[in-house]
């Protein structure tokens, strides 16, 4: 197959699939991720997920969101509050491990 034709087909394929943020609360998004892991390709996905954080790859980002989603569903959401500090303890930076759903 001609490489120019493959490049054009690739561009058309990318343009036809909308780009969205992965939302673990949507069953469709979870199914698309499951299929991508099962078949080891994103080629069957009707949409594309965009990378929200600079320092992660897409798979890590989705796995992190899924872990937060399922933990929040099982144990409830968790937000750090000042009352959780020990007496006299000073927090110099925010907790990077908030569970946000």
PEBEL-V643402 format. One record per residue. N is the residue number from 1. RES is the residue in one small letter. SS is DSSP state (2 for helix, 1 for strand, 0 for the rest). NEAR is the number of other ideal C-beta (glycine too) atoms within 10 Angstrom. Layout:
# PEBEL-V643402
((N,RES,SS,NEAR) (N,RES,SS,NEAR))
This chain:
# PEBEL-V643402
((1,x,0,6) (2,x,0,7) (3,x,2,7) (4,x,2,8) (5,x,2,9) (6,x,2,10) (7,x,2,10) (8,x,2,11) (9,x,2,11) (10,x,2,10) (11,x,2,10) (12,x,2,9) (13,x,2,10) (14,x,2,10) (15,x,2,8) (16,x,2,8) (17,x,0,12) (18,x,0,8) (19,x,1,9) (20,x,1,13) (21,x,0,11) (22,x,0,19) (23,x,0,13) (24,x,0,19) (25,x,0,11) (26,x,0,11) (27,x,2,9) (28,x,2,10) (29,x,2,20) (30,x,2,17) (31,x,2,11) (32,x,2,21) (33,x,2,21) (34,x,2,10) (35,x,2,13) (36,x,2,18) (37,x,2,12) (38,x,2,9) (39,x,2,11) (40,x,0,7) (41,x,0,10) (42,x,0,15) (43,x,0,8) (44,x,0,10) (45,x,0,16) (46,x,0,9) (47,x,0,14) (48,x,1,13) (49,x,1,21) (50,x,0,11) (51,x,0,14) (52,x,0,11) (53,x,0,10) (54,x,0,5) (55,x,0,7) (56,x,0,13) (57,x,0,10) (58,x,2,17) (59,x,2,12) (60,x,2,12) (61,x,2,18) (62,x,2,21) (63,x,2,14) (64,x,2,13) (65,x,2,22) (66,x,2,15) (67,x,2,12) (68,x,2,18) (69,x,2,17) (70,x,2,12) (71,x,2,14) (72,x,2,16) (73,x,2,12) (74,x,2,7) (75,x,2,9) (76,x,0,9) (77,x,0,12) (78,x,0,16) (79,x,0,9) (80,x,0,13) (81,x,0,7) (82,x,2,7) (83,x,2,5) (84,x,2,11) (85,x,0,11) (86,x,0,5) (87,x,0,4) (88,x,0,5) (89,x,0,8) (90,x,0,5) (91,x,0,10) (92,x,0,4) (93,x,0,5) (94,x,0,8) (95,x,0,10) (96,x,0,5) (97,x,0,8) (98,x,0,11) (99,x,0,15) (100,x,0,10) (101,x,0,14))
